């Protein structure tokens, strides 16, 4: 349960920091990926980071160690 709670709290906190329009678009990519893949965090975080890095948006950790 800790792992799921950690992911949810991180995503909620991360979403609140994505204030620029381009960063919100990257979060939309992440959210669509999570829906399409059934919640494969690693894949979706990677897709988000591909969008976010060139736009200087905050990056998501791609690996969560419990």
mmCIF file as Biopython writes it, N, C-alpha, C and O atoms, coordinates in Angstrom:
data_model
#
loop_
_atom_site.group_PDB
_atom_site.id
_atom_site.type_symbol
_atom_site.label_atom_id
_atom_site.label_alt_id
_atom_site.label_comp_id
_atom_site.label_asym_id
_atom_site.label_entity_id
_atom_site.label_seq_id
_atom_site.pdbx_PDB_ins_code
_atom_site.Cartn_x
_atom_site.Cartn_y
_atom_site.Cartn_z
_atom_site.occupancy
_atom_site.B_iso_or_equiv
_atom_site.auth_seq_id
_atom_site.auth_asym_id
_atom_site.pdbx_PDB_model_num
ATOM 1   N N  . UNK A ? 1  ? 0.829  -1.198 0.000   1.0 0.0 1  A 1 
ATOM 2   C CA . UNK A ? 1  ? 0.000  0.000  0.000   1.0 0.0 1  A 1 
ATOM 3   C C  . UNK A ? 1  ? 0.865  1.249  0.000   1.0 0.0 1  A 1 
ATOM 4   O O  . UNK A ? 1  ? 0.497  2.254  -0.609  1.0 0.0 1  A 1 
ATOM 5   N N  . UNK A ? 2  ? 1.996  1.202  0.667   1.0 0.0 2  A 1 
ATOM 6   C CA . UNK A ? 2  ? 2.863  2.370  0.729   1.0 0.0 2  A 1 
ATOM 7   C C  . UNK A ? 2  ? 3.259  2.841  -0.656  1.0 0.0 2  A 1 
ATOM 8   O O  . UNK A ? 2  ? 3.280  4.043  -0.920  1.0 0.0 2  A 1 
ATOM 9   N N  . UNK A ? 3  ? 3.572  1.910  -1.541  1.0 0.0 3  A 1 
ATOM 10  C CA . UNK A ? 3  ? 4.006  2.262  -2.881  1.0 0.0 3  A 1 
ATOM 11  C C  . UNK A ? 3  ? 2.906  3.016  -3.637  1.0 0.0 3  A 1 
ATOM 12  O O  . UNK A ? 3  ? 3.172  4.028  -4.285  1.0 0.0 3  A 1 
ATOM 13  N N  . UNK A ? 4  ? 1.686  2.519  -3.548  1.0 0.0 4  A 1 
ATOM 14  C CA . UNK A ? 4  ? 0.576  3.176  -4.239  1.0 0.0 4  A 1 
ATOM 15  C C  . UNK A ? 4  ? 0.341  4.559  -3.650  1.0 0.0 4  A 1 
ATOM 16  O O  . UNK A ? 4  ? 0.172  5.531  -4.387  1.0 0.0 4  A 1 
ATOM 17  N N  . UNK A ? 5  ? 0.331  4.650  -2.346  1.0 0.0 5  A 1 
ATOM 18  C CA . UNK A ? 5  ? 0.117  5.939  -1.685  1.0 0.0 5  A 1 
ATOM 19  C C  . UNK A ? 5  ? 1.215  6.916  -2.089  1.0 0.0 5  A 1 
ATOM 20  O O  . UNK A ? 5  ? 0.932  8.081  -2.369  1.0 0.0 5  A 1 
ATOM 21  N N  . UNK A ? 6  ? 2.466  6.454  -2.124  1.0 0.0 6  A 1 
ATOM 22  C CA . UNK A ? 6  ? 3.581  7.314  -2.508  1.0 0.0 6  A 1 
ATOM 23  C C  . UNK A ? 6  ? 3.381  7.853  -3.922  1.0 0.0 6  A 1 
ATOM 24  O O  . UNK A ? 6  ? 3.589  9.042  -4.164  1.0 0.0 6  A 1 
ATOM 25  N N  . UNK A ? 7  ? 2.983  6.998  -4.850  1.0 0.0 7  A 1 
ATOM 26  C CA . UNK A ? 7  ? 2.787  7.422  -6.238  1.0 0.0 7  A 1 
ATOM 27  C C  . UNK A ? 7  ? 1.666  8.448  -6.349  1.0 0.0 7  A 1 
ATOM 28  O O  . UNK A ? 7  ? 1.788  9.436  -7.072  1.0 0.0 7  A 1 
ATOM 29  N N  . UNK A ? 8  ? 0.569  8.207  -5.627  1.0 0.0 8  A 1 
ATOM 30  C CA . UNK A ? 8  ? -0.568 9.134  -5.694  1.0 0.0 8  A 1 
ATOM 31  C C  . UNK A ? 8  ? -0.185 10.480 -5.099  1.0 0.0 8  A 1 
ATOM 32  O O  . UNK A ? 8  ? -0.481 11.517 -5.693  1.0 0.0 8  A 1 
ATOM 33  N N  . UNK A ? 9  ? 0.461  10.488 -3.949  1.0 0.0 9  A 1 
ATOM 34  C CA . UNK A ? 9  ? 0.854  11.752 -3.325  1.0 0.0 9  A 1 
ATOM 35  C C  . UNK A ? 9  ? 1.872  12.485 -4.176  1.0 0.0 9  A 1 
ATOM 36  O O  . UNK A ? 9  ? 1.812  13.708 -4.299  1.0 0.0 9  A 1 
ATOM 37  N N  . UNK A ? 10 ? 2.809  11.749 -4.768  1.0 0.0 10 A 1 
ATOM 38  C CA . UNK A ? 10 ? 3.801  12.389 -5.626  1.0 0.0 10 A 1 
ATOM 39  C C  . UNK A ? 10 ? 3.125  13.014 -6.836  1.0 0.0 10 A 1 
ATOM 40  O O  . UNK A ? 10 ? 3.421  14.157 -7.185  1.0 0.0 10 A 1 
ATOM 41  N N  . UNK A ? 11 ? 2.221  12.284 -7.481  1.0 0.0 11 A 1 
ATOM 42  C CA . UNK A ? 11 ? 1.543  12.792 -8.678  1.0 0.0 11 A 1 
ATOM 43  C C  . UNK A ? 11 ? 0.725  14.038 -8.341  1.0 0.0 11 A 1 
ATOM 44  O O  . UNK A ? 11 ? 0.710  15.002 -9.107  1.0 0.0 11 A 1 
ATOM 45  N N  . UNK A ? 12 ? 0.053  14.015 -7.209  1.0 0.0 12 A 1 
ATOM 46  C CA . UNK A ? 12 ? -0.751 15.175 -6.823  1.0 0.0 12 A 1 
ATOM 47  C C  . UNK A ? 12 ? 0.136  16.379 -6.554  1.0 0.0 12 A 1 
ATOM 48  O O  . UNK A ? 12 ? -0.190 17.488 -6.978  1.0 0.0 12 A 1 
ATOM 49  N N  . UNK A ? 13 ? 1.233  16.188 -5.869  1.0 0.0 13 A 1 
ATOM 50  C CA . UNK A ? 13 ? 2.149  17.290 -5.591  1.0 0.0 13 A 1 
ATOM 51  C C  . UNK A ? 13 ? 2.818  17.777 -6.845  1.0 0.0 13 A 1 
ATOM 52  O O  . UNK A ? 13 ? 3.016  18.979 -7.021  1.0 0.0 13 A 1 
ATOM 53  N N  . UNK A ? 14 ? 3.169  16.867 -7.716  1.0 0.0 14 A 1 
ATOM 54  C CA . UNK A ? 14 ? 3.829  17.231 -8.961  1.0 0.0 14 A 1 
ATOM 55  C C  . UNK A ? 14 ? 2.887  18.037 -9.843  1.0 0.0 14 A 1 
ATOM 56  O O  . UNK A ? 14 ? 3.296  19.035 -10.436 1.0 0.0 14 A 1 
ATOM 57  N N  . UNK A ? 15 ? 1.645  17.619 -9.934  1.0 0.0 15 A 1 
ATOM 58  C CA . UNK A ? 15 ? 0.679  18.321 -10.781 1.0 0.0 15 A 1 
ATOM 59  C C  . UNK A ? 15 ? 0.502  19.763 -10.329 1.0 0.0 15 A 1 
ATOM 60  O O  . UNK A ? 15 ? 0.292  20.654 -11.152 1.0 0.0 15 A 1 
ATOM 61  N N  . UNK A ? 16 ? 0.585  19.994 -9.036  1.0 0.0 16 A 1 
ATOM 62  C CA . UNK A ? 16 ? 0.394  21.358 -8.543  1.0 0.0 16 A 1 
ATOM 63  C C  . UNK A ? 16 ? 1.566  22.267 -8.895  1.0 0.0 16 A 1 
ATOM 64  O O  . UNK A ? 16 ? 1.408  23.488 -8.904  1.0 0.0 16 A 1 
ATOM 65  N N  . UNK A ? 17 ? 2.751  21.697 -9.188  1.0 0.0 17 A 1 
ATOM 66  C CA . UNK A ? 17 ? 3.895  22.534 -9.539  1.0 0.0 17 A 1 
ATOM 67  C C  . UNK A ? 17 ? 3.969  22.818 -11.032 1.0 0.0 17 A 1 
ATOM 68  O O  . UNK A ? 17 ? 4.723  23.694 -11.455 1.0 0.0 17 A 1 
ATOM 69  N N  . UNK A ? 18 ? 3.206  22.101 -11.827 1.0 0.0 18 A 1 
ATOM 70  C CA . UNK A ? 18 ? 3.250  22.274 -13.282 1.0 0.0 18 A 1 
ATOM 71  C C  . UNK A ? 18 ? 2.321  23.424 -13.666 1.0 0.0 18 A 1 
ATOM 72  O O  . UNK A ? 18 ? 1.168  23.205 -14.039 1.0 0.0 18 A 1 
ATOM 73  N N  . UNK A ? 19 ? 2.833  24.646 -13.570 1.0 0.0 19 A 1 
ATOM 74  C CA . UNK A ? 19 ? 1.975  25.807 -13.790 1.0 0.0 19 A 1 
ATOM 75  C C  . UNK A ? 19 ? 2.065  26.361 -15.200 1.0 0.0 19 A 1 
ATOM 76  O O  . UNK A ? 19 ? 1.096  26.946 -15.685 1.0 0.0 19 A 1 
ATOM 77  N N  . UNK A ? 20 ? 3.188  26.200 -15.871 1.0 0.0 20 A 1 
ATOM 78  C CA . UNK A ? 20 ? 3.323  26.723 -17.234 1.0 0.0 20 A 1 
ATOM 79  C C  . UNK A ? 20 ? 2.509  25.863 -18.195 1.0 0.0 20 A 1 
ATOM 80  O O  . UNK A ? 20 ? 2.337  24.665 -17.973 1.0 0.0 20 A 1 
ATOM 81  N N  . UNK A ? 21 ? 2.012  26.481 -19.261 1.0 0.0 21 A 1 
ATOM 82  C CA . UNK A ? 21 ? 1.187  25.769 -20.232 1.0 0.0 21 A 1 
ATOM 83  C C  . UNK A ? 21 ? 1.874  24.553 -20.802 1.0 0.0 21 A 1 
ATOM 84  O O  . UNK A ? 21 ? 1.251  23.500 -20.940 1.0 0.0 21 A 1 
ATOM 85  N N  . UNK A ? 22 ? 3.149  24.674 -21.137 1.0 0.0 22 A 1 
ATOM 86  C CA . UNK A ? 22 ? 3.859  23.539 -21.722 1.0 0.0 22 A 1 
ATOM 87  C C  . UNK A ? 22 ? 4.007  22.406 -20.713 1.0 0.0 22 A 1 
ATOM 88  O O  . UNK A ? 22 ? 3.975  21.235 -21.090 1.0 0.0 22 A 1 
ATOM 89  N N  . UNK A ? 23 ? 4.167  22.739 -19.452 1.0 0.0 23 A 1 
ATOM 90  C CA . UNK A ? 23 ? 4.289  21.705 -18.424 1.0 0.0 23 A 1 
ATOM 91  C C  . UNK A ? 23 ? 2.966  20.975 -18.234 1.0 0.0 23 A 1 
ATOM 92  O O  . UNK A ? 23 ? 2.945  19.768 -17.993 1.0 0.0 23 A 1 
ATOM 93  N N  . UNK A ? 24 ? 1.885  21.693 -18.340 1.0 0.0 24 A 1 
ATOM 94  C CA . UNK A ? 24 ? 0.569  21.069 -18.228 1.0 0.0 24 A 1 
ATOM 95  C C  . UNK A ? 24 ? 0.353  20.106 -19.383 1.0 0.0 24 A 1 
ATOM 96  O O  . UNK A ? 24 ? -0.247 19.048 -19.197 1.0 0.0 24 A 1 
ATOM 97  N N  . UNK A ? 25 ? 0.830  20.453 -20.572 1.0 0.0 25 A 1 
ATOM 98  C CA . UNK A ? 25 ? 0.718  19.546 -21.711 1.0 0.0 25 A 1 
ATOM 99  C C  . UNK A ? 25 ? 1.476  18.254 -21.435 1.0 0.0 25 A 1 
ATOM 100 O O  . UNK A ? 25 ? 1.014  17.177 -21.812 1.0 0.0 25 A 1 
ATOM 101 N N  . UNK A ? 26 ? 2.620  18.344 -20.792 1.0 0.0 26 A 1 
ATOM 102 C CA . UNK A ? 26 ? 3.397  17.149 -20.453 1.0 0.0 26 A 1 
ATOM 103 C C  . UNK A ? 26 ? 2.652  16.305 -19.423 1.0 0.0 26 A 1 
ATOM 104 O O  . UNK A ? 26 ? 2.678  15.077 -19.496 1.0 0.0 26 A 1 
ATOM 105 N N  . UNK A ? 27 ? 1.990  16.950 -18.465 1.0 0.0 27 A 1 
ATOM 106 C CA . UNK A ? 27 ? 1.184  16.208 -17.496 1.0 0.0 27 A 1 
ATOM 107 C C  . UNK A ? 27 ? 0.009  15.531 -18.185 1.0 0.0 27 A 1 
ATOM 108 O O  . UNK A ? 27 ? -0.387 14.433 -17.794 1.0 0.0 27 A 1 
ATOM 109 N N  . UNK A ? 28 ? -0.554 16.172 -19.210 1.0 0.0 28 A 1 
ATOM 110 C CA . UNK A ? 28 ? -1.640 15.556 -19.969 1.0 0.0 28 A 1 
ATOM 111 C C  . UNK A ? 28 ? -1.151 14.295 -20.678 1.0 0.0 28 A 1 
ATOM 112 O O  . UNK A ? 28 ? -1.872 13.299 -20.749 1.0 0.0 28 A 1 
ATOM 113 N N  . UNK A ? 29 ? 0.072  14.339 -21.201 1.0 0.0 29 A 1 
ATOM 114 C CA . UNK A ? 29 ? 0.669  13.154 -21.831 1.0 0.0 29 A 1 
ATOM 115 C C  . UNK A ? 29 ? 0.792  12.042 -20.798 1.0 0.0 29 A 1 
ATOM 116 O O  . UNK A ? 29 ? 0.447  10.892 -21.070 1.0 0.0 29 A 1 
ATOM 117 N N  . UNK A ? 30 ? 1.285  12.387 -19.612 1.0 0.0 30 A 1 
ATOM 118 C CA . UNK A ? 30 ? 1.419  11.408 -18.534 1.0 0.0 30 A 1 
ATOM 119 C C  . UNK A ? 30 ? 0.066  10.810 -18.159 1.0 0.0 30 A 1 
ATOM 120 O O  . UNK A ? 30 ? -0.065 9.590  -18.053 1.0 0.0 30 A 1 
ATOM 121 N N  . UNK A ? 31 ? -0.930 11.650 -17.960 1.0 0.0 31 A 1 
ATOM 122 C CA . UNK A ? 31 ? -2.254 11.172 -17.549 1.0 0.0 31 A 1 
ATOM 123 C C  . UNK A ? 31 ? -2.879 10.270 -18.612 1.0 0.0 31 A 1 
ATOM 124 O O  . UNK A ? 31 ? -3.466 9.240  -18.282 1.0 0.0 31 A 1 
ATOM 125 N N  . UNK A ? 32 ? -2.757 10.649 -19.883 1.0 0.0 32 A 1 
ATOM 126 C CA . UNK A ? 32 ? -3.297 9.825  -20.964 1.0 0.0 32 A 1 
ATOM 127 C C  . UNK A ? 32 ? -2.575 8.482  -21.023 1.0 0.0 32 A 1 
ATOM 128 O O  . UNK A ? 32 ? -3.200 7.447  -21.255 1.0 0.0 32 A 1 
ATOM 129 N N  . UNK A ? 33 ? -1.274 8.498  -20.817 1.0 0.0 33 A 1 
ATOM 130 C CA . UNK A ? 33 ? -0.490 7.263  -20.810 1.0 0.0 33 A 1 
ATOM 131 C C  . UNK A ? 33 ? -0.922 6.356  -19.665 1.0 0.0 33 A 1 
ATOM 132 O O  . UNK A ? 33 ? -1.084 5.152  -19.860 1.0 0.0 33 A 1 
ATOM 133 N N  . UNK A ? 34 ? -1.109 6.911  -18.484 1.0 0.0 34 A 1 
ATOM 134 C CA . UNK A ? 34 ? -1.519 6.098  -17.338 1.0 0.0 34 A 1 
ATOM 135 C C  . UNK A ? 34 ? -2.858 5.424  -17.611 1.0 0.0 34 A 1 
ATOM 136 O O  . UNK A ? 34 ? -3.066 4.279  -17.210 1.0 0.0 34 A 1 
ATOM 137 N N  . UNK A ? 35 ? -3.756 6.112  -18.279 1.0 0.0 35 A 1 
ATOM 138 C CA . UNK A ? 35 ? -5.046 5.529  -18.622 1.0 0.0 35 A 1 
ATOM 139 C C  . UNK A ? 35 ? -4.880 4.444  -19.682 1.0 0.0 35 A 1 
ATOM 140 O O  . UNK A ? 35 ? -5.466 3.368  -19.572 1.0 0.0 35 A 1 
ATOM 141 N N  . UNK A ? 36 ? -4.081 4.729  -20.707 1.0 0.0 36 A 1 
ATOM 142 C CA . UNK A ? 36 ? -3.923 3.807  -21.833 1.0 0.0 36 A 1 
ATOM 143 C C  . UNK A ? 36 ? -3.152 2.542  -21.448 1.0 0.0 36 A 1 
ATOM 144 O O  . UNK A ? 36 ? -3.436 1.468  -21.978 1.0 0.0 36 A 1 
ATOM 145 N N  . UNK A ? 37 ? -2.192 2.648  -20.546 1.0 0.0 37 A 1 
ATOM 146 C CA . UNK A ? 37 ? -1.351 1.499  -20.197 1.0 0.0 37 A 1 
ATOM 147 C C  . UNK A ? 37 ? -1.840 0.781  -18.949 1.0 0.0 37 A 1 
ATOM 148 O O  . UNK A ? 37 ? -1.232 -0.205 -18.531 1.0 0.0 37 A 1 
ATOM 149 N N  . UNK A ? 38 ? -2.902 1.243  -18.358 1.0 0.0 38 A 1 
ATOM 150 C CA . UNK A ? 38 ? -3.385 0.626  -17.129 1.0 0.0 38 A 1 
ATOM 151 C C  . UNK A ? 38 ? -2.532 0.971  -15.924 1.0 0.0 38 A 1 
ATOM 152 O O  . UNK A ? 38 ? -2.543 0.246  -14.929 1.0 0.0 38 A 1 
ATOM 153 N N  . UNK A ? 39 ? -1.797 2.061  -15.998 1.0 0.0 39 A 1 
ATOM 154 C CA . UNK A ? 39 ? -1.036 2.544  -14.854 1.0 0.0 39 A 1 
ATOM 155 C C  . UNK A ? 39 ? 0.422  2.124  -14.825 1.0 0.0 39 A 1 
ATOM 156 O O  . UNK A ? 39 ? 0.971  1.921  -13.742 1.0 0.0 39 A 1 
ATOM 157 N N  . UNK A ? 40 ? 1.066  1.985  -15.971 1.0 0.0 40 A 1 
ATOM 158 C CA . UNK A ? 40 ? 2.497  1.635  -16.009 1.0 0.0 40 A 1 
ATOM 159 C C  . UNK A ? 40 ? 3.310  2.903  -15.759 1.0 0.0 40 A 1 
ATOM 160 O O  . UNK A ? 40 ? 3.660  3.628  -16.690 1.0 0.0 40 A 1 
ATOM 161 N N  . UNK A ? 41 ? 3.602  3.154  -14.483 1.0 0.0 41 A 1 
ATOM 162 C CA . UNK A ? 41 ? 4.239  4.405  -14.083 1.0 0.0 41 A 1 
ATOM 163 C C  . UNK A ? 41 ? 5.570  4.640  -14.791 1.0 0.0 41 A 1 
ATOM 164 O O  . UNK A ? 41 ? 5.826  5.748  -15.261 1.0 0.0 41 A 1 
ATOM 165 N N  . UNK A ? 42 ? 6.411  3.628  -14.874 1.0 0.0 42 A 1 
ATOM 166 C CA . UNK A ? 42 ? 7.737  3.796  -15.466 1.0 0.0 42 A 1 
ATOM 167 C C  . UNK A ? 42 ? 7.669  4.267  -16.904 1.0 0.0 42 A 1 
ATOM 168 O O  . UNK A ? 42 ? 8.394  5.183  -17.293 1.0 0.0 42 A 1 
ATOM 169 N N  . UNK A ? 43 ? 6.801  3.650  -17.700 1.0 0.0 43 A 1 
ATOM 170 C CA . UNK A ? 43 ? 6.646  4.031  -19.106 1.0 0.0 43 A 1 
ATOM 171 C C  . UNK A ? 43 ? 6.107  5.450  -19.208 1.0 0.0 43 A 1 
ATOM 172 O O  . UNK A ? 43 ? 6.594  6.251  -20.005 1.0 0.0 43 A 1 
ATOM 173 N N  . UNK A ? 44 ? 5.112  5.752  -18.408 1.0 0.0 44 A 1 
ATOM 174 C CA . UNK A ? 44 ? 4.462  7.062  -18.494 1.0 0.0 44 A 1 
ATOM 175 C C  . UNK A ? 44 ? 5.353  8.188  -17.979 1.0 0.0 44 A 1 
ATOM 176 O O  . UNK A ? 44 ? 5.344  9.286  -18.536 1.0 0.0 44 A 1 
ATOM 177 N N  . UNK A ? 45 ? 6.116  7.930  -16.933 1.0 0.0 45 A 1 
ATOM 178 C CA . UNK A ? 45 ? 7.055  8.940  -16.438 1.0 0.0 45 A 1 
ATOM 179 C C  . UNK A ? 45 ? 8.106  9.228  -17.509 1.0 0.0 45 A 1 
ATOM 180 O O  . UNK A ? 45 ? 8.499  10.378 -17.703 1.0 0.0 45 A 1 
ATOM 181 N N  . UNK A ? 46 ? 8.553  8.195  -18.193 1.0 0.0 46 A 1 
ATOM 182 C CA . UNK A ? 46 ? 9.536  8.382  -19.270 1.0 0.0 46 A 1 
ATOM 183 C C  . UNK A ? 46 ? 8.954  9.244  -20.392 1.0 0.0 46 A 1 
ATOM 184 O O  . UNK A ? 46 ? 9.614  10.163 -20.878 1.0 0.0 46 A 1 
ATOM 185 N N  . UNK A ? 47 ? 7.720  8.946  -20.802 1.0 0.0 47 A 1 
ATOM 186 C CA . UNK A ? 47 ? 7.083  9.757  -21.851 1.0 0.0 47 A 1 
ATOM 187 C C  . UNK A ? 47 ? 6.923  11.204 -21.399 1.0 0.0 47 A 1 
ATOM 188 O O  . UNK A ? 47 ? 7.144  12.130 -22.179 1.0 0.0 47 A 1 
ATOM 189 N N  . UNK A ? 48 ? 6.543  11.394 -20.149 1.0 0.0 48 A 1 
ATOM 190 C CA . UNK A ? 48 ? 6.416  12.749 -19.608 1.0 0.0 48 A 1 
ATOM 191 C C  . UNK A ? 48 ? 7.750  13.474 -19.682 1.0 0.0 48 A 1 
ATOM 192 O O  . UNK A ? 48 ? 7.815  14.627 -20.108 1.0 0.0 48 A 1 
ATOM 193 N N  . UNK A ? 49 ? 8.818  12.794 -19.263 1.0 0.0 49 A 1 
ATOM 194 C CA . UNK A ? 49 ? 10.135 13.431 -19.232 1.0 0.0 49 A 1 
ATOM 195 C C  . UNK A ? 49 ? 10.647 13.778 -20.619 1.0 0.0 49 A 1 
ATOM 196 O O  . UNK A ? 49 ? 11.358 14.769 -20.785 1.0 0.0 49 A 1 
ATOM 197 N N  . UNK A ? 50 ? 10.296 12.979 -21.614 1.0 0.0 50 A 1 
ATOM 198 C CA . UNK A ? 50 ? 10.674 13.316 -22.990 1.0 0.0 50 A 1 
ATOM 199 C C  . UNK A ? 50 ? 10.044 14.642 -23.417 1.0 0.0 50 A 1 
ATOM 200 O O  . UNK A ? 50 ? 10.651 15.410 -24.164 1.0 0.0 50 A 1 
ATOM 201 N N  . UNK A ? 51 ? 8.845  14.903 -22.948 1.0 0.0 51 A 1 
ATOM 202 C CA . UNK A ? 51 ? 8.157  16.166 -23.227 1.0 0.0 51 A 1 
ATOM 203 C C  . UNK A ? 51 ? 8.723  17.292 -22.355 1.0 0.0 51 A 1 
ATOM 204 O O  . UNK A ? 51 ? 8.934  18.407 -22.831 1.0 0.0 51 A 1 
ATOM 205 N N  . UNK A ? 52 ? 8.965  16.992 -21.086 1.0 0.0 52 A 1 
ATOM 206 C CA . UNK A ? 52 ? 9.285  18.032 -20.105 1.0 0.0 52 A 1 
ATOM 207 C C  . UNK A ? 52 ? 10.711 18.561 -20.200 1.0 0.0 52 A 1 
ATOM 208 O O  . UNK A ? 52 ? 10.934 19.761 -20.037 1.0 0.0 52 A 1 
ATOM 209 N N  . UNK A ? 53 ? 11.666 17.696 -20.457 1.0 0.0 53 A 1 
ATOM 210 C CA . UNK A ? 53 ? 13.079 18.104 -20.426 1.0 0.0 53 A 1 
ATOM 211 C C  . UNK A ? 53 ? 13.392 19.274 -21.354 1.0 0.0 53 A 1 
ATOM 212 O O  . UNK A ? 53 ? 14.008 20.244 -20.913 1.0 0.0 53 A 1 
ATOM 213 N N  . UNK A ? 54 ? 12.987 19.217 -22.632 1.0 0.0 54 A 1 
ATOM 214 C CA . UNK A ? 54 ? 13.335 20.337 -23.512 1.0 0.0 54 A 1 
ATOM 215 C C  . UNK A ? 54 ? 12.633 21.656 -23.148 1.0 0.0 54 A 1 
ATOM 216 O O  . UNK A ? 54 ? 13.041 22.728 -23.594 1.0 0.0 54 A 1 
ATOM 217 N N  . UNK A ? 55 ? 11.574 21.561 -22.334 1.0 0.0 55 A 1 
ATOM 218 C CA . UNK A ? 55 ? 10.803 22.756 -21.977 1.0 0.0 55 A 1 
ATOM 219 C C  . UNK A ? 55 ? 11.132 23.244 -20.564 1.0 0.0 55 A 1 
ATOM 220 O O  . UNK A ? 55 ? 10.474 24.146 -20.046 1.0 0.0 55 A 1 
ATOM 221 N N  . UNK A ? 56 ? 12.150 22.646 -19.946 1.0 0.0 56 A 1 
ATOM 222 C CA . UNK A ? 56 ? 12.570 23.019 -18.587 1.0 0.0 56 A 1 
ATOM 223 C C  . UNK A ? 56 ? 11.464 22.855 -17.556 1.0 0.0 56 A 1 
ATOM 224 O O  . UNK A ? 56 ? 11.368 23.638 -16.611 1.0 0.0 56 A 1 
ATOM 225 N N  . UNK A ? 57 ? 10.632 21.841 -17.739 1.0 0.0 57 A 1 
ATOM 226 C CA . UNK A ? 57 ? 9.606  21.505 -16.751 1.0 0.0 57 A 1 
ATOM 227 C C  . UNK A ? 57 ? 10.208 20.517 -15.755 1.0 0.0 57 A 1 
ATOM 228 O O  . UNK A ? 57 ? 11.193 19.849 -16.069 1.0 0.0 57 A 1 
ATOM 229 N N  . UNK A ? 58 ? 9.633  20.418 -14.568 1.0 0.0 58 A 1 
ATOM 230 C CA . UNK A ? 58 ? 10.129 19.435 -13.600 1.0 0.0 58 A 1 
ATOM 231 C C  . UNK A ? 58 ? 10.015 18.023 -14.169 1.0 0.0 58 A 1 
ATOM 232 O O  . UNK A ? 58 ? 9.037  17.686 -14.836 1.0 0.0 58 A 1 
ATOM 233 N N  . UNK A ? 59 ? 11.030 17.203 -13.896 1.0 0.0 59 A 1 
ATOM 234 C CA . UNK A ? 59 ? 11.021 15.818 -14.360 1.0 0.0 59 A 1 
ATOM 235 C C  . UNK A ? 59 ? 10.452 14.905 -13.275 1.0 0.0 59 A 1 
ATOM 236 O O  . UNK A ? 59 ? 10.548 15.201 -12.084 1.0 0.0 59 A 1 
ATOM 237 N N  . UNK A ? 60 ? 9.867  13.804 -13.702 1.0 0.0 60 A 1 
ATOM 238 C CA . UNK A ? 60 ? 9.352  12.799 -12.773 1.0 0.0 60 A 1 
ATOM 239 C C  . UNK A ? 60 ? 10.413 11.716 -12.612 1.0 0.0 60 A 1 
ATOM 240 O O  . UNK A ? 60 ? 11.091 11.369 -13.579 1.0 0.0 60 A 1 
ATOM 241 N N  . UNK A ? 61 ? 10.564 11.185 -11.419 1.0 0.0 61 A 1 
ATOM 242 C CA . UNK A ? 61 ? 11.487 10.054 -11.278 1.0 0.0 61 A 1 
ATOM 243 C C  . UNK A ? 61 ? 10.936 8.867  -12.060 1.0 0.0 61 A 1 
ATOM 244 O O  . UNK A ? 61 ? 9.744  8.567  -11.987 1.0 0.0 61 A 1 
ATOM 245 N N  . UNK A ? 62 ? 11.802 8.198  -12.806 1.0 0.0 62 A 1 
ATOM 246 C CA . UNK A ? 62 ? 11.350 7.094  -13.636 1.0 0.0 62 A 1 
ATOM 247 C C  . UNK A ? 62 ? 11.394 5.763  -12.904 1.0 0.0 62 A 1 
ATOM 248 O O  . UNK A ? 62 ? 10.790 4.789  -13.354 1.0 0.0 62 A 1 
ATOM 249 N N  . UNK A ? 63 ? 12.098 5.709  -11.788 1.0 0.0 63 A 1 
ATOM 250 C CA . UNK A ? 63 ? 12.181 4.482  -11.007 1.0 0.0 63 A 1 
ATOM 251 C C  . UNK A ? 63 ? 11.841 4.824  -9.561  1.0 0.0 63 A 1 
ATOM 252 O O  . UNK A ? 63 ? 12.407 5.750  -8.979  1.0 0.0 63 A 1 
ATOM 253 N N  . UNK A ? 64 ? 10.918 4.073  -8.996  1.0 0.0 64 A 1 
ATOM 254 C CA . UNK A ? 64 ? 10.571 4.265  -7.589  1.0 0.0 64 A 1 
ATOM 255 C C  . UNK A ? 64 ? 11.117 3.079  -6.812  1.0 0.0 64 A 1 
ATOM 256 O O  . UNK A ? 64 ? 10.804 1.928  -7.115  1.0 0.0 64 A 1 
ATOM 257 N N  . UNK A ? 65 ? 11.931 3.367  -5.815  1.0 0.0 65 A 1 
ATOM 258 C CA . UNK A ? 65 ? 12.489 2.328  -4.956  1.0 0.0 65 A 1 
ATOM 259 C C  . UNK A ? 65 ? 11.738 2.362  -3.639  1.0 0.0 65 A 1 
ATOM 260 O O  . UNK A ? 65 ? 11.735 3.373  -2.937  1.0 0.0 65 A 1 
ATOM 261 N N  . UNK A ? 66 ? 11.102 1.246  -3.312  1.0 0.0 66 A 1 
ATOM 262 C CA . UNK A ? 66 ? 10.339 1.185  -2.051  1.0 0.0 66 A 1 
ATOM 263 C C  . UNK A ? 66 ? 11.213 0.754  -0.928  1.0 0.0 66 A 1 
ATOM 264 O O  . UNK A ? 66 ? 10.751 0.644  0.208   1.0 0.0 66 A 1 
#
